[in-house]
């Protein structure tokens, strides 16, 4: 049976998104918050709210015992982690289970296995999912790294085995730079994730970043909800996502979906996740990583499939079969695009710009969806992620979405802080992007003045 009450172990727009889905299912919600977030909209929206510490995330949102205690004391039956913070923390998932709470996500074992990128690569290779040529496990010395790079040829990519977001990742085009980049990647990985392990892959030049949304339940249902193109990135962090990918044929879409389902079955995965691929210029795709959580960009998939991914997460976690399995295999209808609106100044290297929003007027009208937790007067804190809102536009085809995106971005008013709104508007005037030909080097090659 569906839960009576869940706790949302997150903040901002994702906390509000989960709470809204829960309310539609008749499920009460508990918010947790830091002292910095006491007056934010998600805290007021929830049925109950519990303060779990001061502003710093490592003293509030990352303190597992505090979150578990909040859930137990309010009678919550499950915890939804959102994305970021503890969403891919196996210890947190295990703590939920140990305290008779349902973790809305996969098993701790699956999080550990797929969270380690080196282990995930080996799992994918074993089940027949294409992978980029790479080292077998972590490379513990510069000498080992150099031997592998020499064997596959330059350029190569050094990658942290833990974490994500581009941290601990270095491209090496010249053998003379290998040692310095290897040491830098290890140091950054150790600082960011507490694990300085790195491995090497052959660098795929000018790839597209295409990911497949998957869902799996305890009733034998494994489905792929089409793909998203996430190629517009800044330092490996996504800025614009769209679905379906303009680069895929129907045949390639089917092949990627089949590979994604192989990955799900090989890992005995449950709940929502994402299988991420690199797509090269010849139409060959390679497994990159698996995200064992819901993604920031999940709304574009919802728009082209009609599936509420958050509700399906809650159904699966409650032991119910997902409601959309009978519709598989999915064929995308229409087109959708998401713009991440961050409190950053693109004119100065995307410098974070915390402060108070003096005016917030989101766009509306046909095919426009805004996911946000802020209002006029909201304060954007320097302690957390800089995302202010997500603008999602939907239309019958990509041309309509581009036109609708221009209109919606022009209507969007945010004053008091710098945001990425002007950057997104410039992207929609770029010929390469409008032609559907953007690769992961789009910003460097087309908009280098904003770096």
PyMOL commands that set and color helices and strands:
alter all, ss='L'
color gray80, all
select helices_A, chain A and resi 12-24+35-37+41-45+57-59+64-74+90-98+108-115+117-126+142-152+175-193+250-266+298-305+309-317+325-327+346-348+398-411+421-427+431-434+442-446+448-450
alter helices_A, ss='H'
color red, helices_A
select strands_A, chain A and resi 5-8+28-34+48-53+78-80+102-103+156-160+170-172+198-202+208-216+222-234+237-243+271-279+285-291+335-342+344-345+351-352+355-356+359-361+368-372+379-380+387-395+413-415
alter strands_A, ss='S'
color yellow, strands_A
deselect
rebuild
show_as cartoon
